[in-house]
């Protein structure tokens, strides 16, 4: 009986399935380093962050340890937040108190391959800017897949 339990313990990791991240540049680490860090604001909108872009004329930012100005990590002009993995993250403006139409910045990323009909687990980190007096209901944040 002890042998059976021991074999089961050793076979369990073999039969488990790994979870692959299929999002290219998922942590926003890859960056076009040919530009000066001082000009890295609106980096996603300007195309400096490979595999990520803005679908409209809004200007989502890439925050990292690189810039010496307001888009730094962990300290920046919007507050204090460490990256979940590595040295960078994306920043989106979702409310603009000076504009009734709202800011609503978006980012679009690229997947390694097309999704098949299956079940997928999707997760991402979100953090409210320390300097903002407005809150967005997390139920209104999501992911939309386009082909």
C-alpha positions, 0 to 999 in steps of 0.5 A, a space after each residue: 500500500 505504501 508503494 502505491 501511494 508513493 507512485 501516485 505522488 511521483 506520477 501526479 506532476 507528470 500528468 498535470 498540465 502546464 499553463 502557458 501564457 499566450 500573450 506576447 510581451 505580457 508584462 510590457 518588458 519589451 520596449 523599443 530602446 532606440 527612443 530616449 526614456 524621457 519620451 516614453 510617455 504614451 509609449 503604447 500609443 506611439 508603438 514603442 511597446 511591441 505587440 501592444 497598441 491603442 485601437 483609437 487616438 487615446 494615449 495609454 502609457 507604459 510605466 517602467 523603472 526607466 524614465 526619470 520623470 512621471 511614468 516611473 515604477 514604483 513611484 510615479 505622478 499617479 502614485 506608488 505601485 510595484 510591477 507584478 513581475 519585472 519592471 513595467 506595466 501599462 497605465 490607462 486613463 479611464 475617467 477624465 473629470 475635465 471631459 464629459 465624454 470620458 477618457 476611456 483608454 484601451 490597449 490591444 495585445 497580440 496572442 501567440 496563436 488563435 484561440 480554439 473552442 475551449 475553456 481558458 483561464 484569464 487573469 490580470 492585475 489592476 490597481 487604482 491610481 493613488 492620486 485619483 478621486 474616481 473609482 471604476 467598478 471592476 465589473 466594468 473592466 474586461 477583455 474582448 477577443 477579436 479575430 
